[in-house]
Amino acid sequence: MNGSAVPSPAAPSQALLPMTFGQALDRVFKLVKANLRLLLSIASVPAVVNSVLVVMMVAAMFSVVNPLHPSHPPHVGALLPLFLAMAVAELLVMLVYALYEPAASYAALQADAGVRVTCGQAYQLAWRKAGRYLWLMILRFLVVSGPVIVLAAIVGIAAAVVLGTSKGHADPSIVFALIPLVIAFELGFAIYAVFALIWMAFCYPACVQENLTAAASIGRSFRLTRGARGRIFLLALVIYAIVYAASLVLECILAALAGLAMIVGMVLRLAMNPWGYIGIGLGVLVLMCAMFFVAACSMAGYSAAFAVLYRDQRRSKDGVAPLFAPRPELETP
């Protein structure tokens, strides 16, 4: 599926200065608009996987808790297999995103350079070095979540020591004293995570375009984001605000439709079985479609934003905005 190229960037003599936030936002908007079908088709893979897994997890929890028959106790024995299945699902999601990130970066970089590619070419490139991109995904996760994992381990060990020394009867004042520390830690971790994600915003574009290793890509991203971190944060914030507003509108529409369906069912005196279950199924299907559309649009916006700013930083720091033509082995018949 071909993406339509946006107009070429300014001439090199005019492009050595970094773009302003307004120029970058305008460029991202034009890039997404001109290549919406391509970017959405690439983003559809993780979006569909996410939507299906969410629905499967909800259905699994529904079967365990069994809310339609409150007199029946929950199937506690099924919780452990359910949690194991959720862990496996998270690994699957990580693998899917490890392929999506380079594919989306490649397509967005090529589109920003005025070169057309297809969804198949983008994923074919990602698959050829899937191990490297998966390792980069793991490293990024460790950089972002490493501090919270270490601190959680320390807190767990400290709690075990306190409970052990007090023979299971710890002073409640100790627990209350820890609450402000936990809140402060959560706030500090949220701030750190935001900064870490900004520092690594260019790791996949750099890994794809400069053919760097996973560790080198993270270092390259840290250097290239200097001078652009404010614009990265603002662009990500704007995209998030747009997606959040769209989500609220969709939720209002879906809630109104669900309420209308309930009123119609009450007026027509439709029985819960089977019409109620059919309505719930249709509602879940509509919800999945809405989740898919919102997630795909969000990912398309972020990939375009990071590609635009990455090439702009290469242009201003290195004096060039390199592009690479589609490789012969990636050509589709």
Backbone as numpy.savetxt, mean C-alpha at the origin, in Angstrom:
# Nx Ny Nz CAx CAy CAz Cx Cy Cz
-1.44 -3.60 -22.53 -2.30 -2.42 -22.53 -1.40 -1.19 -22.53
-1.48 -0.39 -23.53 -0.57 0.73 -23.69 -0.98 1.91 -22.84
0.03 2.61 -22.33 -0.23 3.85 -21.63 0.06 5.01 -22.55
-0.71 6.06 -22.46 -0.49 7.23 -23.29 0.56 8.11 -22.66
1.54 8.50 -23.42 2.63 9.30 -22.88 2.18 10.72 -22.63
2.67 11.30 -21.55 2.40 12.70 -21.27 3.43 13.53 -22.01
3.23 14.85 -22.13 4.23 15.67 -22.81 5.59 15.53 -22.16
6.63 15.62 -22.97 7.99 15.47 -22.47 8.31 16.58 -21.48
9.19 16.29 -20.49 9.56 17.33 -19.53 10.27 18.49 -20.21
10.52 19.51 -19.42 11.16 20.70 -19.97 12.56 20.37 -20.46
13.10 21.26 -21.26 14.43 21.07 -21.81 15.45 20.99 -20.68
16.59 20.29 -20.89 17.56 20.12 -19.82 18.02 21.44 -19.22
18.17 22.46 -20.02 18.65 23.74 -19.50 17.66 24.36 -18.55
16.37 23.99 -18.68 15.35 24.54 -17.81 14.98 23.59 -16.68
15.51 22.38 -16.70 15.05 21.36 -15.77 16.07 21.03 -14.69
17.18 21.79 -14.58 18.19 21.50 -13.58 17.74 21.89 -12.19
16.82 22.83 -12.08 16.26 23.19 -10.78 15.12 22.24 -10.45
15.01 21.82 -9.19 13.91 20.91 -8.82 12.56 21.56 -9.05
11.58 20.75 -9.36 10.22 21.25 -9.52 9.67 21.71 -8.17
8.84 22.70 -8.21 8.14 23.10 -7.00 7.04 22.09 -6.70
6.44 22.24 -5.53 5.36 21.31 -5.18 4.21 21.42 -6.17
3.85 22.65 -6.56 2.77 22.83 -7.51 3.08 22.21 -8.86
4.31 22.37 -9.34 4.70 21.77 -10.61 4.67 20.24 -10.52
5.17 19.70 -9.41 5.17 18.24 -9.24 3.75 17.70 -9.17
2.87 18.39 -8.45 1.48 17.93 -8.35 0.81 17.96 -9.72
1.05 19.01 -10.48 0.48 19.11 -11.82 1.01 18.00 -12.72
2.30 17.73 -12.61 2.92 16.67 -13.43 2.32 15.31 -13.08
2.16 15.04 -11.78 1.59 13.76 -11.36 0.16 13.62 -11.86
-0.61 14.69 -11.75 -2.00 14.64 -12.21 -2.06 14.33 -13.70
-1.23 14.99 -14.51 -1.24 14.74 -15.94 -0.76 13.33 -16.26
0.24 12.85 -15.50 0.77 11.51 -15.75 -0.30 10.45 -15.47
-1.00 10.58 -14.34 -2.03 9.62 -14.00 -3.18 9.69 -15.00
-3.57 10.90 -15.36 -4.69 11.06 -16.29 -4.37 10.45 -17.65
-3.15 10.66 -18.14 -2.79 10.16 -19.47 -2.53 8.65 -19.48
-2.20 8.07 -18.31 -1.85 6.65 -18.24 -2.70 5.91 -17.22
-3.94 6.38 -17.03 -4.77 5.81 -15.98 -5.04 4.33 -16.21
-5.36 3.94 -17.43 -5.68 2.54 -17.70 -4.48 1.65 -17.43
-3.29 2.07 -17.83 -2.08 1.28 -17.61 -1.80 1.14 -16.11
-1.81 2.27 -15.39 -1.49 2.24 -13.96 -2.52 1.44 -13.17
-3.81 1.56 -13.54 -4.84 0.80 -12.85 -4.73 -0.69 -13.14
-4.37 -1.03 -14.37 -4.23 -2.45 -14.70 -3.09 -3.09 -13.91
-2.00 -2.35 -13.71 -0.89 -2.88 -12.90 -1.31 -2.97 -11.43
-1.99 -1.94 -10.95 -2.41 -1.92 -9.54 -3.54 -2.89 -9.26
-4.20 -3.38 -10.30 -5.34 -4.28 -10.08 -4.91 -5.60 -9.45
-3.67 -6.02 -9.69 -3.22 -7.31 -9.14 -3.19 -7.28 -7.61
-2.43 -6.36 -6.98 -2.48 -6.34 -5.51 -3.82 -5.91 -4.96
-4.55 -5.06 -5.69 -5.86 -4.61 -5.21 -6.84 -5.77 -5.13
-6.84 -6.62 -6.15 -7.73 -7.79 -6.14 -7.32 -8.76 -5.04
-6.02 -8.99 -4.90 -5.54 -9.90 -3.85 -5.95 -9.39 -2.47
-5.77 -8.09 -2.23 -6.16 -7.51 -0.94 -7.66 -7.67 -0.69
-8.46 -7.34 -1.70 -9.92 -7.41 -1.54 -10.37 -8.83 -1.25
-9.84 -9.80 -2.00 -10.24 -11.19 -1.80 -9.82 -11.68 -0.42
-8.60 -11.35 0.01 -8.13 -11.81 1.31 -8.94 -11.19 2.45
-9.30 -9.92 2.32 -10.12 -9.28 3.36 -11.47 -9.97 3.47
-12.10 -10.23 2.34 -13.40 -10.89 2.36 -13.28 -12.31 2.92
-12.22 -13.03 2.56 -12.02 -14.38 3.08 -11.80 -14.37 4.59
-11.04 -13.38 5.08 -10.80 -13.30 6.52 -12.08 -12.96 7.27
-12.86 -12.03 6.71 -14.13 -11.68 7.35 -15.07 -12.89 7.37
-15.11 -13.61 6.25 -15.96 -14.80 6.20 -15.49 -15.86 7.19
-14.17 -16.01 7.34 -13.64 -16.98 8.29 -13.98 -16.59 9.72
-13.80 -15.31 10.06 -14.17 -14.85 11.40 -15.67 -14.99 11.63
-16.44 -14.76 10.58 -17.91 -14.90 10.66 -18.27 -16.34 11.02
-17.58 -17.29 10.40 -17.88 -18.69 10.68 -17.42 -19.10 12.07
-16.35 -18.48 12.58 -15.86 -18.83 13.91 -16.76 -18.25 14.99
-17.09 -16.94 14.85 -17.91 -16.28 15.86 -19.37 -16.70 15.76
-19.86 -16.93 14.51 -21.23 -17.38 14.25 -22.27 -16.42 14.83
-22.26 -15.13 14.38 -23.16 -14.15 14.98 -24.63 -14.40 14.69
-24.96 -15.15 13.63 -26.36 -15.40 13.32 -27.01 -16.37 14.32
-26.17 -17.08 15.06 -26.68 -18.01 16.07 -25.96 -17.72 17.38
-26.34 -16.64 18.07 -25.62 -16.24 19.29 -25.67 -17.29 20.39
-26.64 -18.21 20.35 -26.71 -19.23 21.39 -25.61 -20.27 21.25
-25.03 -20.38 20.05 -23.95 -21.33 19.82 -22.62 -20.69 20.22
-21.82 -21.36 21.01 -20.52 -20.77 21.41 -19.57 -20.70 20.21
-18.63 -19.72 20.23 -17.65 -19.62 19.13 -16.78 -20.87 19.07
-16.32 -21.16 17.85 -15.44 -22.30 17.64 -14.01 -21.87 18.00
-13.69 -21.92 19.31 -12.39 -21.43 19.77 -11.26 -22.25 19.16
-11.49 -23.53 18.97 -10.45 -24.38 18.41 -10.06 -24.01 16.99
-10.92 -23.29 16.29 -10.62 -22.89 14.91 -9.82 -21.60 14.84
-9.59 -20.95 15.99 -8.88 -19.67 15.96 -7.41 -19.84 15.56
-6.75 -20.88 16.08 -5.34 -21.08 15.75 -5.14 -21.32 14.26
-5.87 -22.25 13.61 -5.72 -22.38 12.15 -6.05 -21.09 11.41
-7.02 -20.33 11.94 -7.36 -19.07 11.29 -6.21 -18.09 11.35
-5.56 -17.98 12.51 -4.42 -17.07 12.65 -3.25 -17.51 11.77
-3.04 -18.83 11.69 -1.97 -19.33 10.81 -2.28 -19.01 9.35
-3.54 -19.14 8.96 -3.93 -18.82 7.59 -3.74 -17.32 7.32
-4.03 -16.49 8.31 -3.84 -15.05 8.14 -2.36 -14.72 7.98
-1.48 -15.43 8.73 -0.04 -15.20 8.59 0.44 -15.59 7.20
-0.05 -16.71 6.70 0.31 -17.13 5.33 -0.19 -16.12 4.31
-1.40 -15.59 4.55 -1.96 -14.59 3.65 -1.11 -13.33 3.63
-0.58 -12.94 4.79 0.28 -11.75 4.85 1.56 -11.97 4.04
2.11 -13.18 4.09 3.29 -13.48 3.29 2.96 -13.42 1.80
1.78 -13.90 1.43 1.35 -13.82 0.03 1.22 -12.37 -0.41
0.66 -11.53 0.45 0.52 -10.11 0.12 1.89 -9.47 -0.06
2.85 -9.82 0.80 4.19 -9.27 0.66 4.82 -9.67 -0.67
4.62 -10.92 -1.08 5.16 -11.38 -2.35 4.51 -10.63 -3.52
3.20 -10.45 -3.45 2.50 -9.74 -4.53 3.00 -8.30 -4.63
3.15 -7.64 -3.50 3.63 -6.26 -3.53 5.08 -6.16 -3.96
5.87 -7.21 -3.66 7.25 -7.22 -4.11 7.35 -7.26 -5.63
6.34 -7.78 -6.30 6.29 -7.77 -7.76 5.60 -6.50 -8.27
4.60 -6.05 -7.54 3.87 -4.85 -7.99 4.74 -3.60 -7.95
5.49 -3.40 -6.87 6.27 -2.17 -6.71 7.23 -1.92 -7.88
8.06 -2.89 -8.28 8.94 -2.64 -9.43 8.18 -2.50 -10.74
7.10 -3.26 -10.90 6.31 -3.15 -12.13 5.70 -1.76 -12.26
5.12 -1.26 -11.17 4.52 0.08 -11.19 5.58 1.15 -11.37
6.74 0.98 -10.71 7.81 1.96 -10.85 8.31 2.01 -12.29
8.50 0.85 -12.88 8.97 0.79 -14.28 7.99 1.48 -15.22
6.70 1.15 -15.07 5.70 1.74 -15.97 5.60 3.25 -15.77
5.61 3.71 -14.52 5.49 5.14 -14.26 6.74 5.90 -14.73
7.90 5.32 -14.52 9.14 5.97 -14.98 9.16 6.08 -16.50
8.78 5.01 -17.17 8.75 5.04 -18.62 7.70 6.03 -19.14
6.55 6.06 -18.51 5.51 6.99 -18.93 5.94 8.43 -18.73
6.61 8.70 -17.60 7.08 10.06 -17.35 8.16 10.47 -18.33
8.89 9.48 -18.87 9.91 9.76 -19.88 9.34 9.78 -21.29
8.03 9.53 -21.44 7.41 9.56 -22.74 7.50 8.26 -23.51
7.77 7.15 -22.82 7.92 5.85 -23.46 6.72 4.98 -23.07
6.14 4.30 -24.04 4.98 3.46 -23.78 5.41 2.04 -23.45
4.79 1.47 -22.42 4.99 0.07 -22.07 3.62 -0.55 -21.83
3.61 -1.84 -21.60 2.36 -2.53 -21.31 2.41 -3.11 -19.91
1.26 -3.52 -19.42 1.17 -4.16 -18.11 1.99 -5.45 -18.09
1.92 -6.22 -19.17 2.68 -7.46 -19.25 4.18 -7.22 -19.21
4.66 -6.21 -19.93 6.08 -5.88 -19.91 6.54 -5.49 -18.51
5.71 -4.72 -17.81 6.08 -4.25 -16.47 6.21 -5.43 -15.50
5.26 -6.34 -15.52 5.33 -7.49 -14.61 6.39 -8.49 -15.05
6.65 -8.54 -16.34 7.72 -9.44 -16.80 9.06 -8.95 -16.28
9.29 -7.65 -16.31 10.53 -7.10 -15.76 10.63 -7.39 -14.27
9.53 -7.24 -13.54 9.56 -7.49 -12.10 9.84 -8.96 -11.80
9.29 -9.85 -12.59 9.46 -11.28 -12.35 10.89 -11.74 -12.58
11.60 -11.09 -13.50 12.96 -11.51 -13.84 13.91 -11.37 -12.65
13.64 -10.43 -11.74 14.48 -10.24 -10.55 13.60 -10.23 -9.31
12.71 -11.19 -9.25 11.75 -11.24 -8.14 12.44 -11.40 -6.80
13.53 -12.17 -6.75 14.24 -12.36 -5.50 14.80 -11.07 -4.95
15.38 -10.25 -5.83 15.94 -8.97 -5.38 14.84 -8.05 -4.87
13.73 -8.00 -5.58 12.66 -7.09 -5.18 11.98 -7.58 -3.89
11.90 -8.90 -3.71 11.33 -9.42 -2.46 12.26 -9.09 -1.28
13.56 -9.23 -1.49 14.51 -8.90 -0.43 14.44 -7.40 -0.09
14.26 -6.57 -1.10 14.10 -5.14 -0.85 12.85 -4.87 -0.04
11.77 -5.58 -0.33 10.54 -5.44 0.44 10.77 -5.82 1.90
11.50 -6.90 2.13 11.78 -7.34 3.50 12.66 -6.33 4.23
13.70 -5.83 3.54 14.58 -4.84 4.17 13.81 -3.58 4.53
12.95 -3.14 3.64 12.16 -1.93 3.93 11.26 -2.16 5.14
10.66 -3.35 5.21 9.82 -3.66 6.36 10.63 -3.64 7.66
11.85 -4.20 7.62 12.68 -4.23 8.82 13.12 -2.83 9.24
13.42 -1.99 8.26 13.83 -0.63 8.60 12.69 0.14 9.25
11.48 -0.04 8.72 10.34 0.69 9.25 9.87 0.10 10.58
9.78 -1.22 10.64 9.19 -1.87 11.82 10.22 -2.41 12.79
11.51 -2.36 12.45 12.53 -2.90 13.33 12.50 -2.33 14.74
12.45 -1.00 14.89 12.43 -0.43 16.25 11.26 -0.91 17.09
10.06 -0.98 16.50 8.90 -1.41 17.29 9.01 -2.89 17.66
9.61 -3.71 16.78 9.80 -5.12 17.10 10.76 -5.28 18.27
11.88 -4.54 18.23 12.87 -4.62 19.30 12.28 -4.15 20.62
11.60 -3.00 20.59 11.04 -2.45 21.82 9.93 -3.34 22.37
9.11 -3.91 21.48 8.06 -4.82 21.93 8.68 -6.04 22.62
9.80 -6.52 22.09 10.48 -7.65 22.73 11.00 -7.25 24.12
11.56 -6.03 24.20 12.07 -5.56 25.50 10.93 -5.44 26.51
9.80 -4.85 26.07 8.65 -4.69 26.96 8.12 -6.06 27.39
8.07 -7.00 26.45 7.59 -8.34 26.80 8.49 -9.02 27.82
9.81 -8.89 27.63 10.74 -9.49 28.59 10.61 -8.82 29.95
10.50 -7.47 29.95 10.35 -6.75 31.22 9.07 -7.16 31.93
7.96 -7.29 31.17 6.70 -7.71 31.78 6.81 -9.12 32.35
7.50 -10.00 31.64 7.67 -11.37 32.14 8.49 -11.37 33.42
9.53 -10.52 33.48 10.36 -10.45 34.69 9.55 -9.93 35.87
8.76 -8.85 35.61 7.95 -8.27 36.69 6.94 -9.29 37.22
6.25 -9.97 36.31 5.27 -10.96 36.73 5.93 -12.15 37.43
7.13 -12.48 36.96 7.82 -13.61 37.59 8.27 -13.29 39.01
8.81 -12.09 39.19 9.29 -11.72 40.52 8.15 -11.46 41.50
6.99 -11.05 40.96 5.85 -10.77 41.84 4.90 -11.95 41.95
5.31 -13.09 41.38 4.50 -14.32 41.42 3.09 -14.11 40.87
3.02 -13.33 39.75 1.74 -13.13 39.08 0.85 -12.08 39.70
1.33 -11.38 40.74 0.52 -10.36 41.41 1.25 -9.03 41.36
1.39 -8.48 40.16 2.12 -7.21 39.98 1.29 -6.06 40.54
1.99 -5.04 41.00 1.34 -3.84 41.52 0.59 -3.14 40.38
-0.73 -2.88 40.50 -1.47 -2.21 39.42 -0.92 -0.84 39.08
-0.27 -0.17 40.04 0.28 1.17 39.76 1.37 1.10 38.71
2.07 -0.03 38.65 3.10 -0.18 37.62 2.47 -0.18 36.24
1.34 -0.87 36.11 0.63 -0.92 34.81 0.17 0.46 34.40
-0.43 1.21 35.34 -0.90 2.56 35.02 0.26 3.49 34.68
1.39 3.28 35.33 2.56 4.13 35.04 3.11 3.87 33.65
2.89 2.65 33.14 3.41 2.32 31.81 2.54 2.87 30.68
1.28 3.21 30.98 0.38 3.68 29.92 0.91 4.92 29.21
1.35 5.98 29.93 1.91 7.15 29.20 3.12 6.79 28.36
3.95 5.84 28.86 5.12 5.44 28.09 4.71 4.73 26.80
3.69 3.90 26.89 3.22 3.20 25.69 2.65 4.19 24.68
1.88 5.17 25.15 1.32 6.18 24.25 2.43 6.99 23.59
3.43 7.39 24.39 4.55 8.15 23.83 5.32 7.33 22.82
5.48 6.04 23.10 6.18 5.16 22.16 5.41 5.04 20.85
4.09 4.85 20.94 3.28 4.73 19.72 3.37 6.00 18.88
3.33 7.16 19.53 3.45 8.42 18.79 4.83 8.54 18.16
5.86 8.22 18.93 7.21 8.29 18.38 7.42 7.33 17.22
6.86 6.11 17.33 7.00 5.16 16.25 6.27 5.62 15.00
5.08 6.23 15.17 4.34 6.72 14.00 5.14 7.79 13.27
5.76 8.70 14.04 6.58 9.75 13.42 7.79 9.14 12.71
8.45 8.20 13.39 9.61 7.56 12.77 9.21 6.81 11.50
8.08 6.10 11.53 7.65 5.33 10.36 7.39 6.24 9.17
6.79 7.40 9.42 6.52 8.34 8.33 7.84 8.81 7.71
8.80 9.21 8.55 10.09 9.66 8.04 10.82 8.54 7.31
10.76 7.32 7.85 11.45 6.20 7.21 10.85 5.90 5.84
9.54 5.94 5.74 8.90 5.68 4.44 9.24 6.78 3.44
9.36 8.02 3.90 9.75 9.11 3.01 11.17 8.91 2.53
12.08 8.52 3.44 13.47 8.29 3.04 13.58 7.18 2.01
12.70 6.20 2.06 12.78 5.05 1.15 11.78 5.13 0.00
11.26 6.32 -0.26 10.25 6.47 -1.32 10.82 6.13 -2.69
12.13 6.31 -2.89 12.73 6.09 -4.20 13.48 4.76 -4.29
13.33 3.87 -3.31 14.16 2.65 -3.34 13.79 1.74 -4.51
12.50 1.60 -4.81 12.13 0.76 -5.96 12.43 1.44 -7.29
12.11 2.74 -7.48 12.55 3.38 -8.72 14.05 3.28 -8.95
14.84 3.47 -7.88 16.29 3.38 -8.03 16.73 1.95 -8.33
16.10 0.98 -7.68 16.46 -0.42 -7.91 16.15 -0.84 -9.34
15.02 -0.36 -9.87 14.61 -0.74 -11.22 15.44 -0.02 -12.26
15.53 1.30 -12.15 16.16 2.07 -13.22 17.68 2.03 -13.18
18.27 1.97 -11.97 19.73 1.98 -11.88 20.30 0.58 -11.67
19.43 -0.43 -11.63 19.87 -1.82 -11.50 20.74 -2.02 -10.26
20.29 -1.49 -9.12 21.04 -1.58 -7.88 20.57 -2.79 -7.07
21.42 -3.20 -6.13 21.00 -4.24 -5.20 19.99 -3.66 -4.22
19.38 -4.52 -3.43 18.36 -4.07 -2.49 18.93 -3.08 -1.48
20.07 -3.43 -0.86 20.67 -2.55 0.15 21.14 -1.24 -0.48
21.74 -1.32 -1.66 22.21 -0.11 -2.33 21.04 0.79 -2.73
19.91 0.20 -3.05 18.73 0.99 -3.43 18.23 1.83 -2.26
18.27 1.25 -1.06 17.83 2.00 0.12 18.77 3.17 0.38
20.10 2.94 0.27 21.05 4.04 0.45 20.89 5.10 -0.62
20.66 4.66 -1.85 20.47 5.62 -2.95 19.21 6.45 -2.72
18.14 5.82 -2.26 16.91 6.54 -1.99 17.11 7.57 -0.89
17.88 7.20 0.15 18.14 8.14 1.25 18.85 9.38 0.75
19.80 9.19 -0.18 20.55 10.35 -0.70 19.68 11.17 -1.66
18.92 10.51 -2.51 18.14 11.24 -3.51 16.97 12.01 -2.90
16.45 11.54 -1.78 15.30 12.23 -1.18 15.69 13.50 -0.47
16.96 13.73 -0.25 17.39 14.98 0.37 16.98 16.15 -0.52
16.32 17.09 0.07 15.85 18.24 -0.69 14.47 18.03 -1.30
13.93 16.81 -1.20 12.61 16.54 -1.77 11.65 15.94 -0.75
12.09 15.79 0.49 11.26 15.08 1.48 9.99 15.85 1.81
10.07 17.17 1.81 8.86 17.96 2.04 7.85 17.76 0.92
8.33 17.77 -0.33 7.42 17.56 -1.46 6.86 16.15 -1.48
7.70 15.16 -1.09 7.21 13.78 -1.03 6.08 13.67 -0.01
6.29 14.26 1.16 5.27 14.20 2.21 3.98 14.89 1.77
4.12 16.07 1.17 2.92 16.81 0.76 2.17 16.10 -0.36
2.91 15.56 -1.33 2.25 14.82 -2.40 1.53 13.58 -1.86
2.21 12.85 -0.98 1.58 11.67 -0.39 0.35 12.08 0.43
0.43 13.21 1.12 -0.70 13.68 1.92 -1.88 14.06 1.03
-1.60 14.73 -0.08 -2.67 15.12 -1.00 -3.34 13.89 -1.60
-2.53 12.92 -2.03 -3.09 11.69 -2.59 -3.94 10.97 -1.54
-3.42 10.92 -0.31 -4.19 10.27 0.76 -5.51 10.99 1.01
-5.47 12.32 1.01 -6.69 13.10 1.25 -7.72 12.84 0.15
-7.26 12.80 -1.10 -8.17 12.55 -2.22 -8.79 11.16 -2.10
-7.96 10.17 -1.82 -8.46 8.80 -1.70 -9.40 8.67 -0.50
-9.05 9.34 0.61 -9.90 9.28 1.80 -11.26 9.90 1.52
-11.26 11.05 0.83 -12.53 11.69 0.49 -13.37 10.81 -0.43
-12.71 10.18 -1.41 -13.43 9.28 -2.30 -13.99 8.09 -1.53
-13.23 7.59 -0.54 -13.71 6.47 0.26 -14.95 6.86 1.06
-14.94 8.07 1.63 -16.11 8.52 2.38 -17.34 8.63 1.49
-17.15 9.14 0.27 -18.28 9.25 -0.66 -18.82 7.87 -0.99
-17.92 6.93 -1.27 -18.36 5.57 -1.59 -19.07 4.92 -0.41
-18.55 5.15 0.80 -19.19 4.58 1.98 -20.60 5.13 2.17
-20.76 6.44 1.93 -22.09 7.05 2.05 -23.06 6.46 1.02
-22.56 6.29 -0.20 -23.41 5.73 -1.26 -23.80 4.29 -0.92
-22.82 3.50 -0.49 -23.11 2.10 -0.16 -24.05 2.00 1.04
-23.85 2.86 2.04 -24.75 2.84 3.20 -26.17 3.21 2.79
-26.29 4.20 1.90 -27.62 4.60 1.43 -28.28 3.46 0.65
-27.51 2.78 -0.19 -28.07 1.67 -0.95 -28.47 0.51 -0.04
-27.64 0.24 0.99 -27.97 -0.83 1.92 -29.25 -0.50 2.70
-29.36 0.77 3.13 -30.58 1.18 3.83 -31.80 1.09 2.95
-31.66 1.49 1.68 -32.77 1.40 0.74 -33.18 -0.04 0.52
-32.19 -0.93 0.41 -32.51 -2.35 0.22 -33.25 -2.92 1.43
-32.85 -2.51 2.63 -33.54 -2.98 3.83 -34.99 -2.49 3.87
-35.19 -1.23 3.49 -36.55 -0.68 3.49 -37.43 -1.41 2.48
-36.87 -1.65 1.28 -37.62 -2.38 0.26 -37.97 -3.78 0.74
-36.99 -4.44 1.41 -37.26 -5.78 1.92 -38.34 -5.79 2.98
-38.34 -4.76 3.85 -39.38 -4.68 4.88 -40.75 -4.41 4.28
-40.79 -3.50 3.27 -42.07 -3.18 2.62 -42.64 -4.40 1.92
-41.79 -5.12 1.21 -42.23 -6.31 0.48 -42.33 -7.54 1.37
-41.91 -7.39 2.64 -41.96 -8.48 3.60 -41.21 -9.71 3.10
-40.00 -9.45 2.64 -39.16 -10.54 2.17 -38.52 -11.25 3.35
-38.51 -12.55 3.31 -37.91 -13.32 4.39 -36.39 -13.21 4.34
-35.78 -13.38 5.51 -34.31 -13.31 5.57 -33.68 -14.42 4.75
-34.31 -15.57 4.75 -33.78 -16.70 4.01 -34.70 -17.01 2.83
-34.24 -16.90 1.55 -32.85 -16.69 1.15 -32.53 -15.25 0.74
-33.56 -14.37 0.69 -33.34 -13.04 0.13 -32.32 -12.23 0.92
-32.36 -12.38 2.22 -31.41 -11.64 3.04 -29.97 -12.03 2.74
-29.74 -13.35 2.59 -28.39 -13.81 2.28 -27.96 -13.38 0.88
-28.91 -13.37 -0.04 -28.58 -12.89 -1.39 -28.20 -11.42 -1.34
-28.95 -10.64 -0.55 -28.63 -9.22 -0.42 -27.28 -9.01 0.23
-26.96 -9.81 1.26 -25.64 -9.69 1.90 -24.54 -10.03 0.90
-24.77 -11.07 0.09 -23.77 -11.43 -0.91 -23.54 -10.34 -1.93
-24.64 -9.75 -2.40 -24.50 -8.63 -3.35 -23.79 -7.45 -2.70
-24.12 -7.19 -1.43 -23.46 -6.09 -0.73 -21.97 -6.32 -0.61
-21.57 -7.56 -0.30 -20.14 -7.88 -0.21 -19.46 -7.72 -1.56
-20.15 -8.12 -2.63 -19.58 -7.98 -3.97 -19.37 -6.51 -4.33
-20.37 -5.68 -4.03 -20.24 -4.25 -4.30 -19.11 -3.65 -3.46
-19.02 -4.08 -2.19 -17.96 -3.58 -1.32 -16.59 -3.97 -1.85
-16.46 -5.20 -2.36 -15.19 -5.62 -2.94 -14.81 -4.77 -4.13
-15.77 -4.47 -4.99 -15.50 -3.62 -6.16 -15.07 -2.22 -5.73
-15.73 -1.68 -4.70 -15.37 -0.35 -4.21 -13.97 -0.36 -3.61
-13.66 -1.39 -2.80 -12.33 -1.51 -2.22 -11.26 -1.62 -3.31
-11.56 -2.41 -4.32 -10.61 -2.58 -5.42 -10.34 -1.24 -6.12
-11.39 -0.50 -6.43 -11.23 0.76 -7.17 -10.45 1.78 -6.35
-10.79 1.92 -5.08 -10.10 2.90 -4.23 -8.63 2.53 -4.06
-8.36 1.24 -3.78 -6.98 0.80 -3.59 -6.16 0.97 -4.87
-6.73 0.63 -6.01 -6.00 0.75 -7.27 -5.69 2.20 -7.60
-6.65 3.09 -7.39 -6.41 4.52 -7.64 -5.34 5.07 -6.71
-5.37 4.65 -5.45 -4.37 5.10 -4.49 -2.98 4.67 -4.91
-2.82 3.40 -5.27 -1.51 2.89 -5.65 -1.02 3.53 -6.94
-1.92 3.78 -7.87 -1.54 4.44 -9.12 -1.02 5.84 -8.84
-1.67 6.57 -7.94 -1.23 7.91 -7.60 0.13 7.92 -6.94
0.38 7.01 -6.01 1.67 6.98 -5.31 2.80 6.59 -6.26
2.57 5.60 -7.10 3.64 5.19 -8.02 3.99 6.31 -8.99
2.99 7.04 -9.46 3.25 8.17 -10.36 3.99 9.28 -9.63
3.60 9.57 -8.41 4.24 10.64 -7.64 5.71 10.33 -7.38
6.02 9.11 -6.96 7.40 8.75 -6.66 8.25 8.73 -7.93
7.66 8.29 -9.05 8.41 8.28 -10.30 8.74 9.70 -10.76
7.78 10.60 -10.67 8.00 11.99 -11.09 9.08 12.63 -10.23
8.99 12.48 -8.92 9.97 13.12 -8.04 11.33 12.45 -8.14
11.37 11.14 -8.36 12.65 10.46 -8.54 13.38 10.98 -9.76
12.70 11.07 -10.90 13.35 11.57 -12.10 13.72 13.04 -11.96
12.90 13.79 -11.23 13.23 15.20 -11.01 14.47 15.34 -10.15
14.63 14.49 -9.14 15.83 14.54 -8.31 17.07 14.07 -9.08
16.90 13.08 -9.93 18.02 12.67 -10.79 18.42 13.81 -11.71
17.43 14.52 -12.20 17.69 15.64 -13.11 18.43 16.77 -12.39
18.00 17.09 -11.18 18.60 18.23 -10.47 19.93 17.87 -9.82
20.09 16.63 -9.34 21.32 16.25 -8.65 22.39 15.72 -9.60
21.97 14.90 -10.58 22.92 14.30 -11.50 23.06 15.07 -12.81
22.15 16.01 -13.03 22.20 16.80 -14.26 21.53 16.11 -15.44
20.96 14.93 -15.22 20.30 14.19 -16.30 19.02 13.59 -15.75
18.12 13.28 -16.65 16.92 12.52 -16.30 16.89 11.30 -17.20
17.67 10.26 -16.86 17.84 9.12 -17.77 16.54 8.37 -17.98
16.41 7.83 -19.17 15.29 6.95 -19.46 15.85 5.72 -20.15
15.13 4.66 -20.07 15.56 3.46 -20.76 14.43 2.97 -21.63
14.76 2.59 -22.85 13.75 2.10 -23.79 13.37 0.68 -23.41
12.20 0.22 -23.85 11.80 -1.17 -23.56 12.86 -2.15 -24.04
13.21 -3.09 -23.20 14.24 -4.05 -23.54 13.70 -5.08 -24.53
14.52 -5.56 -25.42 14.04 -6.52 -26.44 13.40 -7.77 -25.83
13.96 -8.26 -24.70 13.41 -9.48 -24.14 12.07 -9.25 -23.48
11.67 -7.97 -23.29 10.40 -7.66 -22.67 9.33 -7.35 -23.71
9.68 -7.33 -24.97 8.70 -7.02 -25.99 7.65 -8.12 -26.07
6.42 -7.73 -26.21 5.35 -8.71 -26.36 4.95 -8.78 -27.83
4.54 -9.95 -28.32 4.19 -10.07 -29.74 2.96 -9.27 -30.07
